[in-house]
Amino acid sequence: MKQKRILIVRPDRIGDVVLSTPIPREIKNQFPDSFVAVLLRKYTQAVYLNNPNVDKILLIDDIPNQSKNFFWNKVKEIRSFKFTHALMLLPNEKINYILFFAGIKKRIGVGTKFYQAITGVKGVSRNKYIPLRHEADYSMDLARVIGVKTNNLSPEIYLTGGERKEIAGIRNDLLNGKKYLIGVHATSGNSAPNWKPAIYADLINKLEINKNVEVVNTDFDVPEEIKQSANIKFINKGSGLRNTILNIAALDLLVSASTGPMHIASALGVKTVSLFCPLTACSPKLWGPLGNENKVLLPPENYCKNNCPGDPKNCDYNGESGISIERVIEEINSLLHFK
């Protein structure tokens, strides 16, 4: 049987890339002799470093888009791997044509865009998200088209032995002699409803009352409200993504809205308490953490009925009447088993 040479394409944000990590594992389980590569943005390649199920990481932005030869250089590079299949988890017209001219005969994509139809892409429909399933499950549908049979959707980020030793050192330094290390991530890149930073600052100050707890901030760009109100370390400020992954791996628990670091934490087995919105596009059924111990918090039903602004990105849960600090602390207590 001819070797399957499969390219998984996910030129997207951190969380989306993390949720694609079950696919190469399940492909290798089904087809052990297959060659599997991923095509990513340079920024997110750290998610796939050291992944034993990925034979090659390719980048879509290692050559500047404005370069005269960008398109054909990419075609030439991808063609050299003689891929038999491409799984395009995110519709992208330019990449669609690159893969077409690279000679990949079997290309599977999401939906039925015109440019997909005229280049012979097999479209996989999400059926208007009815019934609503997880993004990782919808993504796995593309692998199912080529014969993968699985419902294992747990994401994974692989760490080397050296990195695990580094993580132990990070944890020891951050704990400062205390028992539990909690990360608080206050931003979400405007991708989901979220508390205002000032509420996160109040949460941090209340968590710090517990003498067994050390709290750190995990934001890349720390909000001013937290800088001014919370006396904690900002462990990811100015960090690259792989260092951020190691810092999150050192935590016992992460508090955040629906955002990339939440998915990183879940893929590392770090416990999470996450703020979510029940609307379909933001639902935990679609975007919730997978594979870890977690608690997902939604606003009370009547709150959304009476206060939903229509655009979930403009919702901040209104503090106490939506998702309160007390509810978050209660769920942290239940996951870490302290009072």
C-alpha positions as CSV (number, residue, x, y, z in Angstrom):
1,M,0.0,0.0,0.0
2,K,1.3,3.5,-0.9
3,Q,2.4,5.5,2.1
4,K,0.0,8.2,3.1
5,R,1.8,11.6,3.2
6,I,-0.5,14.0,5.0
7,L,-0.2,17.7,5.5
8,I,-2.4,19.3,8.2
9,V,-3.0,23.0,7.6
10,R,-3.9,25.3,10.6
11,P,-2.6,28.9,10.0
12,D,-4.5,30.2,12.9
13,R,-4.4,31.4,16.5
14,I,-2.9,29.5,19.5
15,G,-6.0,27.9,20.8
16,D,-7.0,26.6,17.3
17,V,-3.6,25.1,16.8
18,V,-3.6,23.4,20.2
19,L,-7.0,21.9,19.3
20,S,-5.5,20.4,16.1
21,T,-2.9,18.4,18.0
22,P,-5.1,15.2,18.4
23,I,-5.1,14.8,14.6
24,P,-1.5,13.8,13.9
25,R,-1.7,11.4,16.9
26,E,-4.8,9.7,15.7
27,I,-3.5,9.6,12.1
28,K,-0.3,7.8,13.3
29,N,-2.5,5.4,15.4
30,Q,-4.5,4.5,12.3
31,F,-1.6,4.6,9.8
32,P,1.6,4.0,11.7
33,D,3.8,4.2,8.6
34,S,2.3,7.5,7.4
35,F,4.3,10.7,7.0
36,V,2.6,13.6,8.8
37,A,3.5,17.3,8.5
38,V,1.8,20.5,9.7
39,L,1.6,23.9,8.0
40,L,1.4,26.7,10.6
41,R,2.2,30.3,11.2
42,K,5.7,30.8,12.6
43,Y,4.3,32.2,15.9
44,T,2.4,29.0,16.7
45,Q,5.0,26.4,15.8
46,A,6.1,26.1,19.5
47,V,2.8,24.2,20.1
48,Y,4.1,21.3,17.9
49,L,7.8,21.3,18.9
50,N,8.9,17.8,20.1
51,N,5.6,16.2,18.9
52,P,6.5,12.6,18.1
53,N,3.6,12.3,15.8
54,V,4.7,15.1,13.5
55,D,7.5,14.4,11.0
56,K,7.9,17.9,9.7
57,I,6.8,21.4,10.7
58,L,6.3,23.8,7.7
59,L,5.6,27.5,8.0
60,I,3.4,29.6,5.8
61,D,5.0,33.0,6.9
62,D,8.7,32.2,6.8
63,I,8.9,34.0,3.5
64,P,7.3,37.5,3.5
65,N,4.0,37.7,1.6
66,Q,5.2,40.7,-0.2
67,S,8.1,38.8,-1.7
68,K,7.8,38.5,-5.5
69,N,8.4,34.7,-5.3
70,F,6.5,33.9,-2.1
71,F,3.7,31.9,-3.8
72,W,5.9,29.8,-6.1
73,N,8.6,29.2,-3.5
74,K,5.9,27.7,-1.2
75,V,4.5,25.6,-4.0
76,K,8.0,24.3,-4.7
77,E,8.7,23.6,-1.0
78,I,5.4,21.7,-0.4
79,R,5.6,19.9,-3.7
80,S,9.0,18.4,-2.6
81,F,7.4,16.4,0.1
82,K,5.1,14.6,-2.3
83,F,2.0,14.8,-0.1
84,T,-0.9,12.5,-0.9
85,H,-3.4,14.3,1.3
86,A,-4.0,17.8,2.7
87,L,-6.4,18.6,5.6
88,M,-7.2,22.3,5.5
89,L,-8.8,23.0,8.9
90,L,-9.3,26.7,8.1
91,P,-10.5,28.0,4.7
92,N,-7.7,30.1,3.1
93,E,-7.8,31.0,-0.6
94,K,-4.0,31.6,-1.1
95,I,-3.1,28.4,0.7
96,N,-5.8,26.5,-1.3
97,Y,-4.1,27.5,-4.5
98,I,-0.6,26.8,-3.2
99,L,-1.7,23.2,-2.3
100,F,-3.4,22.8,-5.7
101,F,-0.3,23.8,-7.6
102,A,1.9,21.7,-5.3
103,G,0.1,18.7,-6.8
104,I,-1.6,17.3,-3.7
105,K,-4.4,15.2,-5.3
106,K,-6.6,14.6,-2.2
107,R,-7.4,17.9,-0.5
108,I,-10.1,18.1,2.2
109,G,-11.4,21.4,3.5
110,V,-14.1,23.0,5.6
111,G,-17.2,24.1,3.7
112,T,-17.7,24.7,0.0
113,K,-16.0,28.0,-1.0
114,F,-15.9,28.8,-4.7
115,Y,-12.2,28.5,-4.9
116,Q,-12.3,25.1,-3.2
117,A,-14.9,23.9,-5.7
118,I,-13.0,24.9,-8.8
119,T,-9.8,23.3,-7.5
120,G,-11.4,19.9,-6.6
121,V,-11.3,20.2,-2.8
122,K,-13.6,17.8,-1.0
123,G,-15.7,19.9,1.4
124,V,-16.7,18.8,4.8
125,S,-19.8,20.5,6.1
126,R,-20.4,21.5,9.7
127,N,-24.1,21.5,9.1
128,K,-24.6,24.9,10.6
129,Y,-23.2,23.6,13.9
130,I,-26.3,21.3,14.4
131,P,-25.8,19.4,16.6
132,L,-23.2,21.6,18.3
133,R,-19.9,19.7,18.8
134,H,-16.4,20.7,19.9
135,E,-14.1,22.4,17.4
136,A,-11.6,19.6,17.9
137,D,-14.3,17.1,16.8
138,Y,-15.3,19.2,13.7
139,S,-11.6,19.3,12.8
140,M,-11.2,15.6,13.3
141,D,-14.0,15.1,10.7
142,L,-11.4,15.9,8.0
143,A,-9.2,13.1,9.2
144,R,-12.2,10.8,9.4
145,V,-12.7,11.4,5.6
146,I,-9.3,9.7,4.9
147,G,-10.1,6.7,7.2
148,V,-9.2,7.8,10.7
149,K,-11.6,6.2,13.2
150,T,-11.5,7.9,16.7
151,N,-13.3,10.0,19.2
152,N,-10.1,10.8,21.2
153,L,-10.0,14.6,21.1
154,S,-7.6,15.3,24.0
155,P,-5.0,17.8,22.9
156,E,-1.3,17.3,23.7
157,I,1.8,19.5,24.0
158,Y,5.0,17.4,24.4
159,L,7.8,18.4,26.7
160,T,11.4,17.2,26.7
161,G,13.1,15.8,29.8
162,G,15.2,18.9,29.9
163,E,12.1,21.1,29.8
164,R,10.5,19.2,32.6
165,K,13.5,19.9,34.8
166,E,13.3,23.6,33.8
167,I,9.6,23.6,34.7
168,A,10.4,22.2,38.1
169,G,12.8,25.0,38.7
170,I,10.4,27.6,37.5
171,R,7.7,26.3,39.8
172,N,10.0,26.2,42.8
173,D,11.1,29.8,42.2
174,L,7.6,31.1,41.7
175,L,6.0,29.2,44.7
176,N,8.2,31.1,47.1
177,G,7.7,28.4,49.7
178,K,3.9,28.1,49.3
179,K,1.9,25.1,48.2
180,Y,-0.3,26.1,45.3
181,L,0.6,28.2,42.2
182,I,-2.3,29.8,40.4
183,G,-2.1,31.7,37.2
184,V,-4.5,34.5,36.2
185,H,-4.9,35.4,32.5
186,A,-6.9,38.6,32.2
187,T,-7.0,39.1,28.4
188,S,-8.5,37.2,25.5
189,G,-7.5,39.1,22.4
190,N,-11.1,40.3,22.1
191,S,-12.0,36.8,20.9
192,A,-14.5,36.1,23.7
193,P,-16.5,37.7,26.5
194,N,-14.4,38.5,29.5
195,W,-14.2,40.2,32.8
196,K,-12.8,43.7,32.9
197,P,-9.1,43.7,34.1
198,A,-10.1,45.4,37.3
199,I,-12.2,42.4,38.3
200,Y,-9.2,40.1,37.7
201,A,-7.1,42.4,39.9
202,D,-9.7,42.0,42.7
203,L,-9.7,38.2,42.2
204,I,-5.9,38.2,42.5
205,N,-6.0,40.2,45.7
206,K,-8.6,37.9,47.3
207,L,-6.7,34.8,46.3
208,E,-3.5,36.2,47.8
209,I,-5.2,36.2,51.2
210,N,-4.7,32.4,51.4
211,K,-1.2,31.9,52.8
212,N,-0.8,28.6,50.9
213,V,-1.4,30.3,47.5
214,E,1.0,32.1,45.2
215,V,-0.6,34.0,42.3
216,V,1.1,35.0,39.1
217,N,-0.1,36.8,36.0
218,T,0.2,35.0,32.6
219,D,-0.7,37.7,30.1
220,F,1.7,38.6,27.3
221,D,0.6,42.3,27.6
222,V,-0.4,43.0,31.2
223,P,-3.3,45.3,31.7
224,E,-2.6,48.5,33.6
225,E,-5.3,47.8,36.2
226,I,-3.4,44.6,37.2
227,K,0.0,46.3,37.2
228,Q,-1.3,48.9,39.6
229,S,-3.5,46.8,41.8
230,A,-1.8,43.5,42.1
231,N,1.6,42.8,43.7
232,I,2.5,39.7,41.7
233,K,4.9,38.5,39.1
234,F,4.2,38.9,35.4
235,I,5.7,35.6,34.2
236,N,5.0,35.8,30.4
237,K,5.6,39.5,29.8
238,G,7.9,39.6,26.7
239,S,8.2,35.8,26.6
240,G,8.2,33.7,23.4
241,L,5.5,31.1,23.1
242,R,7.6,28.1,24.1
243,N,8.7,29.8,27.3
244,T,5.0,30.7,27.9
245,I,4.1,27.0,27.6
246,L,6.8,26.1,30.2
247,N,5.5,28.8,32.6
248,I,1.9,27.5,32.3
249,A,3.1,23.9,32.8
250,A,4.5,25.1,36.2
251,L,1.0,26.1,37.4
252,D,-1.5,24.1,39.5
253,L,-4.4,26.0,38.0
254,L,-5.1,28.7,35.4
255,V,-8.1,31.2,35.6
256,S,-9.1,32.8,32.3
257,A,-11.8,33.4,29.8
258,S,-11.9,31.3,26.6
259,T,-8.5,31.9,25.2
260,G,-5.3,30.3,23.9
261,P,-3.5,29.9,27.2
262,M,-6.6,28.0,28.5
263,H,-6.1,25.5,25.7
264,I,-2.4,25.3,26.4
265,A,-3.1,24.6,30.1
266,S,-5.6,21.8,29.1
267,A,-3.1,20.2,26.7
268,L,-0.5,20.2,29.5
269,G,-2.9,18.7,32.1
270,V,-3.0,21.9,34.2
271,K,-6.4,22.5,35.9
272,T,-8.5,25.4,34.6
273,V,-11.4,27.6,35.7
274,S,-12.8,29.3,32.7
275,L,-15.4,32.0,32.0
276,F,-17.7,31.2,29.1
277,C,-20.7,32.6,27.2
278,P,-23.6,30.3,26.2
279,L,-24.0,31.7,22.7
280,T,-23.2,29.2,20.0
281,A,-20.1,30.9,18.7
282,C,-18.6,31.1,22.2
283,S,-20.1,28.1,23.8
284,P,-18.0,25.7,25.9
285,K,-19.5,22.9,23.8
286,L,-17.5,24.3,20.9
287,W,-14.5,25.8,22.7
288,G,-14.2,24.4,26.2
289,P,-11.0,22.9,27.6
290,L,-10.4,19.2,26.9
291,G,-8.4,16.5,28.6
292,N,-7.8,18.2,32.0
293,E,-9.7,18.7,35.2
294,N,-11.7,21.9,34.6
295,K,-14.6,24.0,35.7
296,V,-16.5,26.0,33.2
297,L,-18.5,29.0,34.5
298,L,-21.5,30.5,32.6
299,P,-23.6,33.5,33.6
300,P,-27.0,32.8,35.2
301,E,-29.6,32.2,32.5
302,N,-31.6,35.2,33.4
303,Y,-28.5,37.4,33.3
304,C,-27.9,36.6,29.6
305,K,-31.6,37.0,28.8
306,N,-31.7,40.5,30.3
307,N,-28.2,41.8,29.7
308,C,-26.8,40.2,26.5
309,P,-25.4,43.1,24.3
310,G,-25.9,41.0,21.2
311,D,-22.2,41.0,20.4
312,P,-20.5,38.6,22.9
313,K,-17.2,40.5,22.5
314,N,-18.8,43.4,24.2
315,C,-19.9,41.4,27.2
316,D,-17.9,41.6,30.5
317,Y,-20.3,39.4,32.6
318,N,-20.9,42.5,34.7
319,G,-19.0,41.2,37.7
320,E,-21.1,40.1,40.6
321,S,-24.4,39.8,38.8
322,G,-22.9,37.7,35.9
323,I,-20.0,35.6,37.0
324,S,-18.9,36.6,40.4
325,I,-15.4,36.5,42.0
326,E,-16.9,34.3,44.7
327,R,-18.0,31.7,42.2
328,V,-14.6,31.6,40.6
329,I,-12.9,31.1,44.1
330,E,-15.4,28.4,45.0
331,E,-14.5,26.4,41.9
332,I,-10.7,27.0,42.4
333,N,-11.2,25.6,46.0
334,S,-13.1,22.5,44.6
335,L,-10.3,21.7,42.1
336,L,-7.4,22.3,44.5
337,H,-9.2,20.9,47.5
338,F,-8.5,23.7,49.9
339,K,-10.7,26.1,51.8
